[in-house]
Amino acid sequence: HGLYGVNRYSEIMTQGERVIAVSDTVRDYILREYPDTLPVRIQVIYRGVEGKAYPHGWKPDPAWQQAFAAQFPQAAGKQLVTLPGRITRLKGHEDFIELIARLKRRGLAVHGLIVGGASTSKLRYLQKLRDRVRSMGLESDISFTGQRDDLKNILAISNLVLSLSTQPESFGRTTLEALRLGVPTAGYDHGGVGEILRTIYPEGLLTLGDFDAATKCIATLLQQPSPVPDDDFYPLRNMLSQTLELYEQLARAPR
C-alpha cells in the first residue's frame, strides 16, 4: 500500500490478510485514514536498492562525462545541484528554481539540473517553469534535461541531489539511490524521504516552506559537505526475503 487517495477503491488494499507497507509513513497513513484496519495485519517491508548497482563512490566513465559536458556546457566549472523527477506540480520544481536563485545571490557557483520528462498533459506546466527561469534571469544557471535513461550517471556526478516534493511520498527511491552512490542529498522532512534521510543523512533534512533555512542548509552541504555513510542501507535482498517469508507464512497458515 502507498499514499493513495482515500476512497473505496483504495480501501480494498487494506482488506488483505496481511498488508505490506513500504515505509512507516505508509503504515501510519493506513492506520490514520482506515482506522478499522488492525495494526497486526500491517507489515512494513521497505523498498530496497541493489547495492551492486549503486556502489558508494561510483562515477560514470570519462566518455559519458565528456558527452554530458558537451551537451550542457553552461554547467562547466559549477557545482551541480540536481532535482530528479517527472514534471508535475507535486515535485517541487518551483521551490527548486527559487533555491537556485537564492544560492546564486549568495555567490555560490551552482548549476541546477531539472531531470525528468513531461507528459502531454504537463507541457503547459513545463513551459511555465521555463518562463519562470527566464523571468528570473536563470537561463544560464538551470538546465532542463528532459527524460533521461542515464539518471544514475547524473546523480553520481552531482554535488547535491534534492527531493522537494511538496506532498509526502510513500518511500523515495531516488533519494536512496543517490545516497547509496555516496552523493550528499537533501529533502523535505516528511514522508518516506524524511524517513530515509533521518536514517542515513540527517544533515540533509529540510523544513517544507522555510526557504531561508533550506538555502542555508544547502549552502553548507555544498561548501562543507558531510560525507555520506558507506553502509548497506535498505538492501534489495531484505525486501525480497521479507516478502517471500510473509507469503510463506500465509501459505502455511491453517484455513
Secondary structure, 3 states (H helix, E strand, C coil): CCCCCCCHHHHHHHCCCCEEECCHHHHHHHHHHCCCCCHHHEEECCCCECCCCCCCCCCCCHHHHHHHHHHCHHHCCCEEEEEECCCCHHHCHHHHHHHHHHHHHCCCCEEEEEECCCCHHHHHHHHHHHHHHHHCCCCCCEEEEECCCCHHHHHHHCCEEEECCCCCCCCCHHHHHHHHCCCCEEEECCHHHHHHHHHHCHHHEECCCCHHHHHHHHHHHHHCCCCCCCCCCCEHHHHHHHHHHHHHHHHHCCC
